[in-house]
Amino acid sequence: MTNPYAPPQAGVDDISEPQAFAVPADRGTRLGAAILDSVVFVLAVYLPLMVTLFSTARMEVAPEEADQFERLAVGGAVVGLMGFVIWAWFTLKFMARNSQSIAKKWLQIKVVRADGSPVSLGRLILLRNVVVWILSLIPMFGIIDVLFIFGESRQCLHDRIADTIVIKA
């Protein structure tokens, strides 16, 4: 006979293994992602503009060819603007979905909060980019920002401002 005053007995299955804390991304991988992001931006936006600029700069425009010159210049600007829109769309898509830029996605790293929780799109854009862009008006800020990565936590100054870390995805 069972004791009516005994505590209830239930079978409890073990929960999944607790996840180990995320592994910080290598410094070289982060550098590679920054370089790749810059290359993607240059190819998508600046390259069409530079091609147009160089091709129109070498043209000697006669009055009857001015219309063709204007079409070429406007076409280059439109292609550059389209490149910017496509770049921005992919960047925002990856940032919203996985806290990654285009190159971070390629190199399998991502940004999370310092406690390992997901980071919001607003924090990524405002604190990691806009605030740092404004601070970069201070001479030598960019160099100081990058040198912080050699600390034990591997956080650049923009990571510390946004309370984020970059980890292997």
PyMOL commands that set and color helices and strands:
alter all, ss='L'
color gray80, all
select helices_A, chain A and resi 27-57+63-98+102-106+121-135+141-150+157-162
alter helices_A, ss='H'
color red, helices_A
select strands_A, chain A and resi 109-113+164-168
alter strands_A, ss='S'
color yellow, strands_A
deselect
rebuild
show_as cartoon
